[in-house]
Amino acid sequence: MNIIEKIASEEGFSARMYKCPADKWTIGYGFNLEALDMPQAVAELWLSILVKDIKQSLYVLGWTGGLNEARRLAVTDMAYQLGVRGLCRFVKMAMALSAKDYETAANELLDSEYARQTPARAKRNADIIRSGEI
């Protein structure tokens, strides 16, 4: 047994946050979220894994099949921020994207709570959807 196996065995794994016996928010293999800063390498790895999962979900749902790379990027960014379930509430936008009516799709994006909460990001994504360019 090496040290990684020993610690993993002792700590156990939790995919969800929990309060440890010392009353600290903890996740994973005993990572104390209140005491540790997330290393950038970990954040980048986690981000890449989440984006891969989002892309797969969007592909299965049929959201990105007919989109060019730029529009796929905008939709994937929205799914990252809103969650795939949140993105699925954009029914009119999805219908417009399927019809290649990018002007309507962009307008539907902008006529949303998402756009009111994060207007600059929403505008950037609407511009990408409208133009098909990054």
Buried (B, 14 or more C-beta within 10 A) or exposed (E): EEEEEEEBEEBEEBEEEEEBEEEBEBBBBBBEBEEEEEEEEEEEEEEEEEBEEBBEBBEEBEBBEEBEEBBBBBBBBBBBBBEBEEBBBBEBBBEBBBEEBBEBBBBBBBEBEBBEEBEEBBBBBBBBBBEBEE
